[in-house]
Each structure stands twice: as structure tokens, then as C-alpha cells.
Amino acid sequence: MSVLTPSSGPRRKSAPKPRRRAVRVAAAAAALAVAFLLGVAFARTLDERPEQGPRVTTVRTLPPVPAQDGTRTVTVTVTSP
């Protein structure tokens, strides 16, 4: 192969056409705008939630349950797959 003979190997891709680049830039800008607007909508939704009332804690003491007599025995067998 000489220096003047064209190679039959893979050719390099040419630079993207200006129109394709403009479409990519426009699509990226539109995606960013949609993401921004979704963020604003989510933030407004969080701000417009109804206010919650005061929290109330209830303390209750349960009486002890009487123990069962030991006359009944139950065996549980578990097999793992």
C-alpha cells in the first residue's frame, strides 16, 4: 500500500451537520425546561398542602393477660425452599 492509495478501512464519521446539532440542542433545552417545570409544580404542591393539626399522643396501660395453662403443646415445622 502506498501513501497515495486510499485505504479500504473504516472511515471516520464526519462532524454532525449544523441542523442535527441545532435539533439536539433544542431537544436538550426542551427536556431541561420540562424538568424545571415539573420541579416547580412539585414544590408548589408541597407548599399548598393543608396544615396538619396538633399531634396528640395517647398513653394507655393494658392489663396483663392471664397465662394459659401448659396442657396444650403446639409444634410448628417450617421448611425452606
N, C-alpha and C positions, 0 to 999 in steps of 0.2 A: 504494500500500500504506500503510495507516495503522498507527499504533502498536499498535492492539488486534487487528489481523488476524494470525492465525498464519501464519508463513512455511511455504512448502512445501519448503524446502531440507533438506539432510541434518540429521538430529537428532544431538545428541551422545549418545555412549554413556553409559549410567548407570554408576555405580560398581559394581564387581563385588560380587555377593552375598556375604554373610559365609560361606556354606557353600563357595562356589567358592574363596574366599580360603583357607579352612582346608584344603581339599584341596590347593591349590598349596603351602602351607607344609608340609603333611605330606609331599608328594612331594619337595620340596626337601630336607627333613630326611632322608628315606629315602635319597636319592641321595648326600647327604653322608656318611651312615653307611656305605653300601656302599663309597664311595671310601676312607673311613678304614680299613675292614676289609681292603680289598684292599692298601692300603699297609702295614698291619701284617703281613699274610700274606707280602707280598714281602720285607719286612725280615727276618722270621723265616727265610724261605728262604735269604736271603743269609748269615745268621748260622749256619745249620746245614750249610753246605757242608763237605765233608771237607777237611781240611788238605792242602795240597799239599806234596810232599816238596821237598827242596832242589833247586835248579836246577843242572843240570850243563851246562857248556859244553865242547864237544869241538872242538879245533882240529886240522885235518888239512891237510897240504900236498899238493896234487895235482901230479903230474909233468906237464911240458909235453907237449902233443900235437904230434907231428911235422906240419909243414905239408904240404898236398897240393901236388903239382906243378901248375903253371898250365896244363896241357894241356886242361882241361875248363872251358868257359865256360858259365854259365847266365844267361839273361836272364829277368827276371820283369816282366810288364806288369800294372799294376793300373789298372782303370778305376773311377771313382767314379760313383755314380748321379746 
